Amino acid sequence: MSLQENGPLPIELQERVLEKLGFSQAPPADLGGLEQIYAAWCFKVPFDNVRKLIDLAKDEPGPLPGSTACDFFENGWLKHGAGGTCWAGNGALHALLESLGFSASRGVATMLVAPDLPPNHGTVVVHLNEEDYIVDASIMHLAPIPLKDTIDGGSTTNARPFISALSRRNEKWHINWRPLHRPDGIECRIEYTPASHDEYLDRYERTRQWSPFNYELTARLMQSDRAIGIALNAWVELHCDGEHTRNEILSQQERIRFLVDGLGYSEEIALQIPRDRPTPPPPWSHAASAMKSET
């Protein structure tokens, strides 16, 4: 498929994806089927910047990896066990759900790592039985989140670990969740849906200039009752009870071992990942302006 891919997956690719997810046949396009397919995704398809780091290091023209769902699956996950960042991962999840008959829409959201940020995150919303459900390939909350009932404080049930609050403010839904690098939690604000494939391509391409995922390796996957992965040069585990552990990665060989043995990446792709570089401030930030004025 071309870069202008805009529809569901080809049936042959859909079958291979389902097989690797653990399905012998397609689940039904109902709430039970959505719960099955999303849980399988969270346990088997990582959120990561593996292919993006490799691509940026080469500094070659062309679309970023995972710009289409076919590339995401064919050249990333099926071949190497690699996932993608939010625009790529949620674009691929959306295409898979559409191919299975779900009424799915690409969504645009904002990870509120600082106040007053513009939209910076892709997500997926599924419409079922007159209700909307969030299924996010980056947050990995294991079960669809119905956008109808607020949750205030504390830990939710084990069905949706790492989601501590769901609220509706100023006519927008806010999800408080726990990333590996910020275990105390951040908010994700759902801005709007639907978004087009072309908008996702454009927003993803704009991250080439600067993104927190352009410099340091990050990878996240669900395992049993934990979220595990690599963030800020450490092996991190987040537990459902609110606890977390963090162990510094001491060598390149140790990092490769975590990726291959702990997260299921191919050794071929793990060996290609460049070493971490310090993440600079965004070029439009006050910090970046101050740095420029000092040179």
Order of alpha helices (4+ residues) and beta strands (2+ residues): alpha-alpha-beta-alpha-alpha-beta-beta-beta-beta-beta-beta-beta-alpha-beta-beta-beta-beta-alpha-alpha-alpha
